[in-house]
Amino acid sequence: MKRMLFAVLLMGMPFLLSAQERRMTREERFRERFPYRYEVRIGYGGTPMYDEENFLYSGCGCWDIYDNTPKLDNLYRVQDGPEYVTGVFSAEFSMHLRRWFTLGFNLGINGMWGQQYDPTAGIYTRKSGASFNIMPVARFNWFTTSVVRMYSSVGLGVYAGFYDDERECTAAAMCAPVGITIGRKFFFFGETVLSTASFGGNIGIGYRF
């Protein structure tokens, strides 16, 4: 009986070794195509809609919306002039934990500035501010070759912004349904983005090591 069990084990050993070899070969093939553990990115994002909605484009308030006639008080109040944004600049450090999963830490910064006019004093004053989005990002890689990598990302963190005398701090969120990197050590990336930092897309360059 013992001899039969020993014989069965000997017969099954090649299959176990073969399965282990297949698993190791798959991982080795991936590491040959993608031997990097870390990467850094610098990017430029789309329209900072959250900042625009919360801080900018407040208008001069010169007209009464109910009867469409000028209001004397508003004609002599401090009025907002043109307002501008830099767009969102971002920096990210990432760790490739699995062939299908990357964990990153992202910082996004947007600058804002504009002017106010005091008609009674005839004085222009400058307004300025900035916003910051800090969040961990989970990236799910669903296609990888030695040059091209495609993925989807989600992130959740903190948003903080100020403009003139206004302040805001709240939760930040990000979703990138489709992203792509092209290159090996040095690479270009582009992704579609919906987030509190920017809306539309994000492009940039990166380095893996």
C-alpha positions in Angstrom: 0.0 0.0 0.0 2.8 2.4 0.9 4.6 1.5 -2.3 1.4 2.3 -4.3 1.0 5.7 -2.6 4.7 6.5 -3.2 4.3 5.5 -6.8 1.2 7.8 -7.2 3.1 10.7 -5.6 6.0 10.1 -8.0 3.6 10.0 -11.0 1.9 13.3 -9.8 5.1 15.2 -9.2 5.7 16.1 -12.9 2.3 17.7 -13.1 2.9 19.8 -9.9 6.3 20.9 -11.1 4.8 21.7 -14.5 2.1 23.9 -13.0 4.6 25.7 -10.8 6.8 26.2 -13.8 3.9 27.7 -15.8 3.1 30.2 -12.9 6.8 31.2 -12.7 7.1 31.6 -16.4 4.1 33.8 -16.6 5.4 36.1 -13.9 8.9 36.1 -15.5 7.4 36.9 -18.9 5.7 39.9 -17.3 8.8 41.1 -15.5 10.8 40.8 -18.7 8.3 43.1 -20.4 7.9 45.4 -17.4 10.8 45.1 -14.9 10.0 48.4 -13.1 8.9 48.8 -9.5 8.3 52.5 -9.2 7.5 55.5 -11.4 7.2 59.3 -11.1 4.9 61.5 -13.3 4.4 65.2 -14.1 1.2 66.1 -15.8 -1.1 69.0 -16.9 -4.8 68.6 -16.6 -8.0 70.0 -18.0 -10.5 72.6 -16.9 -10.6 73.1 -13.1 -14.4 73.2 -13.0 -14.6 72.8 -9.2 -12.5 75.9 -8.7 -14.5 77.8 -11.3 -17.8 76.9 -9.7 -16.7 77.8 -6.1 -14.4 80.8 -6.5 -14.6 82.4 -10.0 -16.9 84.0 -12.5 -19.1 85.7 -9.8 -20.0 88.5 -12.1 -20.4 92.3 -11.4 -24.0 92.0 -10.1 -25.0 95.3 -11.9 -28.4 94.2 -13.0 -31.6 93.3 -11.2 -32.6 89.8 -12.5 -36.3 90.4 -11.8 -37.0 93.7 -13.7 -33.9 93.9 -15.8 -33.2 97.5 -14.8 -29.9 98.9 -13.4 -29.7 99.0 -9.6 -28.0 102.2 -8.3 -26.4 100.4 -5.3 -24.8 97.8 -7.6 -23.4 100.4 -10.0 -21.2 101.7 -7.2 -20.3 98.5 -5.5 -16.9 96.8 -5.8 -17.0 94.7 -9.0 -15.2 91.7 -10.2 -13.2 91.9 -13.4 -11.7 89.1 -15.6 -10.5 86.0 -13.8 -8.0 83.4 -14.9 -6.6 79.9 -14.0 -3.3 78.2 -14.7 -4.9 74.8 -15.2 -4.0 71.9 -13.0 -0.3 70.8 -12.7 0.2 67.4 -11.1 3.0 65.2 -9.7 2.7 61.6 -8.8 4.8 58.8 -7.2 3.6 55.2 -7.9 4.5 51.7 -6.9 3.8 48.7 -9.1 2.6 46.2 -6.6 1.2 43.6 -9.0 1.1 43.3 -12.8 -2.5 44.4 -12.7 -2.4 46.9 -9.8 -0.5 50.1 -9.1 -0.8 52.4 -6.1 0.0 56.0 -6.6 0.1 59.3 -4.5 -1.0 62.3 -6.5 -0.7 66.1 -5.8 -2.6 68.6 -8.1 -2.2 72.4 -8.0 -4.2 75.1 -9.7 -3.5 78.8 -9.6 -6.2 81.5 -9.8 -6.1 85.3 -10.2 -8.2 88.2 -11.1 -9.1 91.9 -10.5 -11.6 93.9 -8.6 -12.6 97.5 -9.3 -13.9 100.0 -6.8 -15.8 102.6 -8.9 -16.1 105.1 -6.0 -12.4 105.2 -5.4 -11.3 104.4 -9.0 -9.0 101.7 -7.7 -8.2 98.2 -9.2 -7.1 95.5 -6.7 -5.6 92.1 -7.5 -7.1 88.9 -6.2 -5.2 85.6 -6.2 -5.5 82.0 -4.8 -4.7 78.4 -5.4 -6.2 74.9 -4.9 -4.6 71.6 -3.9 -5.8 68.0 -4.4 -4.0 65.3 -2.5 -5.1 61.7 -2.9 -4.0 58.1 -3.1 -4.8 56.6 -6.6 -5.6 53.0 -7.3 -4.7 52.1 -10.9 -5.9 48.9 -12.5 -3.8 47.8 -15.4 -5.7 45.7 -18.0 -3.3 45.7 -20.9 0.5 45.6 -20.8 3.3 45.1 -23.4 6.9 46.2 -23.3 6.0 49.6 -24.6 2.2 50.2 -24.2 0.2 50.0 -21.0 -3.5 50.7 -20.6 -5.4 51.2 -17.3 -8.3 52.7 -15.4 -7.9 54.7 -12.1 -9.9 55.9 -9.1 -8.8 58.1 -6.3 -10.1 59.6 -3.0 -8.4 62.3 -0.9 -8.6 65.9 0.3 -9.3 69.2 -1.6 -8.2 72.5 -0.1 -8.5 75.9 -1.8 -8.5 79.6 -1.2 -9.2 82.7 -3.4 -9.0 86.2 -2.0 -10.8 85.9 1.4 -12.7 82.7 0.6 -11.6 79.3 1.9 -12.8 75.7 1.3 -11.7 72.2 2.4 -13.6 69.1 1.4 -13.2 65.6 0.1 -11.5 65.1 -3.3 -12.3 62.3 -5.8 -11.0 61.3 -9.2 -11.9 58.8 -11.9 -9.9 58.0 -15.0 -11.9 55.5 -17.1 -9.2 55.1 -19.7 -5.5 55.9 -19.6 -2.5 54.9 -21.7 1.3 55.1 -21.3 3.7 54.8 -24.3 7.4 54.1 -23.6 9.6 52.1 -21.4 11.7 54.0 -18.8 10.8 57.4 -20.1 7.2 57.5 -21.2 4.3 59.7 -22.3 0.9 59.3 -20.7 -2.6 60.5 -21.5 -5.9 59.8 -19.7 -9.5 60.9 -19.6 -10.3 62.4 -16.2 -13.4 63.4 -14.1 -12.3 64.9 -10.8 -12.5 67.7 -8.3 -9.1 68.9 -9.7 -9.8 68.9 -13.4 -12.4 67.8 -16.0 -11.6 66.4 -19.4 -8.1 64.9 -19.6 -4.6 64.8 -18.3 -1.3 64.5 -20.2 2.3 64.4 -19.3 5.6 62.5 -19.0 7.1 60.1 -16.6 10.1 58.0 -15.6 10.1 54.4 -14.3 12.8 52.7 -12.2 
